[in-house]
Structure formats: C-alpha cells, structure tokens
Amino acid sequence: MTTSDRRLIVNADDFGLAPSVDRGIADAVAAGSVTSMSVMANLVDVDALARVAAAHPRVSVGAHLNLTTGRPLSPPEEVRSLVDGDGRFFPLDVVTRKAFRRRLNLAEAARELNAQVSLLSAAGVAVDHLDSHEHVHLLPGLTGVVVRLGWHAGVRRIRSHRTRLVRPGGVRVADVVGYYRRHPRRIVTHLAKRVIARRLAHAGLRGPDGMVASSLLARPVAGGPLAEWRAIAEGLPAGTWELVVHPADLRAGLADGEQALLGDLVERRDAEHRALASPAFHAAVEAAGVTLVSFVGTPVRRPEEGAHVARSA
C-alpha cells in the first residue's frame, strides 16, 4: 500500500470563536499539522482570517455554519425563530427541540447561513467546504437548508459524518461489539449519521470517505491527543478521511469571556494545540504511511447517479 492510498484531512474547527482558538489554529497551520480550517463567520476577525489565509494559501477554508453561538449576521428581527430576546442565538438544546418540533423557520435559517458564507466570500476567502458548529446541519430541516446553500453558493464539498471505527492492526468483530457495549447510545447516532451522509451524497454534495476521531477508536488509548492520533494514523484504512481537531493556544491566558465560550474543553483544546505544534505529530503520521491533505483537490466520494438538489428539500 502506498502513501497515497491513505489520506488524512486535519481540519481545525471554530476559527473566530475566541482569540486563543484563533492563535491555536494559526499555530497548528504554520506547523503544517492542520491542513484545513473551518470559520465561524458571525464571530470571526476578518483581518486575522485574511492573514492566515494569505500566509498559507494551500490550507483549505470551510464555513463552520453557526446557529447556536453569538449573534447572527442578519438583523434579529429577520431571524426571530433563531434568537432570544437579546438577539443572541438560542443554545443547542433549544435549537434541537425547535428543529424536532418543526418550530424553526427554515427560511430564516437559510437567510442567516447564506449571510455567513457570503461574508467569507466578500472577504476574499475561497470557501471550499461546509460543516457546522455543534453539528446543527444534521438536525431535521436544516440538512436540506445546507444542501440548497451548497448548490446556491457553489460549494459542493461537505463534511461526511460517516463514522469509522479504527484500531492499529485493523478492527475486529469483537472490537465493534465491545465498543457499542461501552457506548450503546452511539448505535443510533452513528446509524443516523450514515443515513444523513448518504442523503448528502445523493443530493450531490461531496465529502471524504468519512470521519475518524479519538471517540471512534475501537479500543481506548491512554496518553492524550498525540497518542490517540498516532493510533488513528496506524489504523487508518485506505481512502480520504477527516480528523476534526479543536486547538487553542492558552500560553497567553484567556481573555474575558473565553472560559464560557470554551466550556469544558479548555484543557483538551490546550493539549491538542501542544500536540499539533509538536514535531511528534508529523513523525507519527509519516511513520504510519499516511499523507496529510486538504479538502482542495482531494479525492472525494462522488455524488450518486441522478442526484438532484430538490430531493434533499
């Protein structure tokens, strides 16, 4: 098997969320560990984004579509089903309930998400893929909104939530059984994600072969992010896969309000930043015979025959 048989997109989510996150992602991009990043357009410092994009033109940039954090780009009175009385997005639990009860105005969601992609394009950023903050595009109704957005904006690549368990040496039946015994709720969520991934492909949006993650290691690995990612690289199957990371550079401390934005992930984000900035990350990937790639120009799953955007409405 050659190195080109096993490809890994390392995508850093949340650029724009907080200064520490922006620093962490920029640092990991400069180290060559992060090959793609996703931007929260309603929160981003456009100048900071432009500096990273200009310095590293081979790094792909995606729209991290956001309906749960901060304020919308749209006037609040035009997206009332999405915001509270202060004009801020509802948190994820509220958005989820509203989506399942069909109380989200999908036209308002479309207006806001289009505004987010348009802002990035207007800033001179070539948006080459879509994903979403807290996976909101997987919610009922919003999947169709994002499909139509992709077609309208000419962005035909999207994150594939097709999950793949991995393990150095290959995943055995006993590994799968043991994994889902430990995480029984993931049986339903992983099946649902595969169904949605198929729907997106049928609608003509292309994506990698699937996702890999520390949470998808068939057997737990101790030692933090670097040890986990080394195991992922060693067990990576043939194809193009996306590893989503969330680094933050905490060496300068947290600014006011950042703790609330980063929540329980502060320590994990710091550990991920240190791992991605370390030469050991590249050494682990190279030793496993895996090639780091970006979304741009990578082989992706082809849309199914006869795909049409109307079918995903």
N, C-alpha and C positions, 0 to 999 in steps of 0.2 A: 504493500500500500504506500503510495507516495504522499508527500505532504499536502498536495493539492486535493487529496481525497477527503481531508478532514479540516474544515474551516470554521473559525470562530469569530463572530462579531462580538466585541466587548462594548456594550452600549451603556453609557452613564446617564441615568435619568435625573431630572429635576434641575437642570441648569436654569437659574433665575430664582430658585426658591429662597436662597439666603446667601450672603457673601461667603460664608465658609464652604458652602456647597460649590459655588462658582470657582473658588480658589482650588478646591479639591479636584474638580473635574479638569480645570485648566492644567493643573499639575500632572494629572494622570495622562492627559492628552500629550503634553510635552514629553512625558516619559515614553510615549509610544505604546502604552498599555491599553488605553481607551481609543478605540477606532471609530466610535460613533457617539453622538450625544443627543439627548432629547431636551427641548427647550420649552419652558413654561412661559408662553408669550405674554400673558397678562401680568407677569411679575418681573420679567427679565429687564436687566440693564442692557439696552441695545448696544451701547458702546462697548461694554465688556464682551458681549457676544461677538461683535464685529472684530474685536482684537483677536479672540481665539480663532475665529473662522479664517481671518486673513493670515494668521501665523501658521495655520495647519490646514491648508486647503484640501488635503486628502482625507480629512476626517469628515464623515457624513453627519448631517444635521437633520434631526427629525422634530416634528411638532409634538410636544408632550401635552396633548389636549387636556384641558383642565376645567372641571365644573365643580370643584369641591374646596378650593383653597384661594383665599384672597378675594379680590373684586373683579367683576367682569370688565372686559374692554367695552362692551356695549353699555349704553345708558341703562341704569337699573330698571327704569320704567318700561323698557323694551324687552326685558327678560324677567318678568316678575315671578314666574314659576321656578326660577333658579336661585333667587336671592331672598335673604331675610329682610327685616325692616330697616336694617342699617345698610342695605345694598351690598352685602357680602354673600358669597356663595354659601349655600347650606352645606354642612358636613356630609361625609359619605353615607352615614347611616340614614340621614333624611333623604338624600338623593336616591338611595336604593329603594326605600319604601315608596317614594313617589313614583319611581320608574315601574315597580311591580304593580302598583295600584293605578297605573296609567294617568298619573296626575302631573307628569312633566309635559310642558308644552314643547313638542319636538321642533316646531318652527323656531321657537326661541333658542333652543339648544343649537340648532343649525346656524342661526344668526351669530351666536357667540363664537362657536367653533370656527366658522368661516372668518370671523374677525381676527381670531388668533393666528390662523395660517396666513391671512393677508398681511398682518403686521410684520411677520417674519419675512415674507416676500418683499414687502416695501422697504425693509431694512437691508435688502440686497443679499439675503440668505437664500440659498437654493435648498428648499425643503425636499428631502428625498424619501422620507418615510413618515408614517404616522404611528403613534402609540398614545396612551392616555395615562394621566395621573390617577392612581388608585383603580386603574382598570375600568373606568366608567364606560368605555365604549363596548364593554361586554354586557351592559345592562339592557333589559328589554327596551326596544325602540331606538336606543342610542347606537346600536350596531348599524342599523340602516342609515341613520343620520351620517355616521362616519363614512360609510361606503359611498354615499352620494357626494360627500365632501371630497373624498379622494378623487372621484371622477371629475368633479367640477374644477378642482384645483390642479388637476393633472399629476397628482401624487399617487402612484399605483403600488407603492410598497407599503406594507404594514407589518407590525409585529405579529408573529404567529404564536398563539398561545397553545399550540400543540405541544403538550408536555412529553418529556422523555426521561425516564429513569436512567441513571448512569452509574457505572461502577468499574473501577480498574479491573481488567480481565473479562469484562462482559457481565451483563445482568442475567441471572438465572431465575427460573420459575420460583424457587424458594425465596429469592430476594424480593420479587414482586409481591408474593404472598405476605412476607414479613413486613414489608413497607406499608401495605394497606391495612394490615392488622394494627400497626402503630398509628396510622393516620386514616381511620375509616371514613371520615368526612370528605377526604380528598378523592374518594372513589367517584362521588357525584360531581365535584367541582372539576376534576380532570376530564371526565367524560363530557361535561358541558363545554369545556374549553375546546376540546377536539371537535365537537359539533360546530361551534362558532368558527373555528379555524377553517373547517370545510366550507361553511357558508361564505366566508370572506373570499376563499379561493374561487368558489363558484361564481361570485359576484365580480371577479376579475381583478381583485387586489392581490398582489403577490407578496410573499413573505419567505423567510428562511424555512428550512425543514422543520424547525421547531425551537423550543426554548430548553435550555439547561440551567440549573440553578443549584445552589447549596441545598435548598429544600428538596431537591429531586435526586439527591444521592441515595442510591438504593440501600446503602448502609451508612450510618452516621460516621463522620470523620472529625476527630478532635484536632485542635491546633489553630483554629481561626480561619479567616478567609483564604489565606495563601495555601494552607493545607487542603482546604476544600476544593479550591480551584485547580490545584495540582491533580487531585483525584478526578475532577471533571475532565481535565485535558487528557489524562491517561485513559479514561473510559469513553471518550467522545467517539461516537460512531461516524461513519462516512457521511458527508453532506455538509451543509452550511447551517450552523446553529447560532443562536443568540444567547449570550450571557449578560444579564442585566445587573449593573452594579450601581452603588449609591455612595460614592466617596464624598467626604467633607474634610477640609483641612482645618483642624482645630488648634493649630500651633499658636495662632494669634488670639485664641479665645473666641467666645461667642458674643456677638453684638446683641443689643436689646431686642428681645422678641424671638431670637433664633432658637432658643431652647424649646419654645412652644411649637415652632414650625417643624423642628427635627424630632420632637417627641421621644419615644423610647429607643429610637435608632441612633442616638448620638454616639454611643460607644462603638456600635457596629460600623457606622459611617467613618469614624476615625480609623478603625482597624483596616477597613477597605482602602482608605487613602494610603495608609502606610504600606500596605501590600502592593498596591498598584504602582506606587512610586519606587518600589524596590526592584533592583535588577533580578531578584529571585523569581519574580513573576514571569519575565521573559524566559529565564532559564527553564522554568517548569514547563512552559508551553512548547519551547523548542525541543526539550528532551522528550516530550510526548509525541513529537512529529506533527504538531498542529500549526496551521498557518493562520495568523491574525489577518482579518479582512474587515472592510467597512461595508455598509449597505450598498454603496455605489459600485456598480459593475460586478457584484457577486451573483453567482447562480442562485436563482430563487425558484420556488415552486411555481409552475406555470398555471394560469387560470384554466379552469375546466372548459371543455368544448361547449360552445354556445352560451357562455356566461354573459349575463346582461344585468346592468345596474338595477333595472326595475324589479328584478326578482328579489332583491335584498331589502326592499322597502318595508 
